[in-house]
Amino acid sequence: MRWIAFFWVCLAVGGCGTKYQDMGFTGGVAAQQMTADTWRIQARGNAYTNSATVQDYVLLKAAETTQAAGGTHFQIISAADASRTSTVVTPGTSNTTFVGNQAVTTTSPGSVDTVIRPGQDVYVRVLKLPPGPTPQGVYSATEIVQFVGSRVERPK
């Protein structure tokens, strides 16, 4: 019952999914420079964030990091799923009421829920390419910011 109340409170507040923000208690994104042209991008969501959203966060942060580093494109060197799974167990309850010499028992079963908090760790190489055809496996930072950035929800 508490989970249902928590769910409705989250909806009333405007959604509980992790926003595109610096890494914090509820998740977010971070970029750390590993070498002169290589960066580690991390994104974490909470239980109300879907995995596609976390993937968008990784791509957008990689594109923004590429542009800030003076690059035009980036290449994904490696990627790893950093999702975390946990189980929430809610115990059942039984209430017995007596009416005269008759007992009535009402039982509510417990529940076991699996909670998935999606995450991604990606290493990218920042590239500065001349105008022209883009090599396979290379992403344009400008295009990612344009297309992915338009659908990413940012804190207000």
Beta strands, then each sheet from edge to edge (+ up, - down):
strand 1: 28-33
strand 2: 38-44
strand 3: 73-81
strand 4: 84-90
strand 5: 93-99
strand 6: 102-108
strand 7: 111-117
strand 8: 119-127
strand 9: 138-140
sheet 1: 1+ 2- 8+ 3- 9+
sheet 2: 4+ 7-
sheet 3: 5+ 6-
end
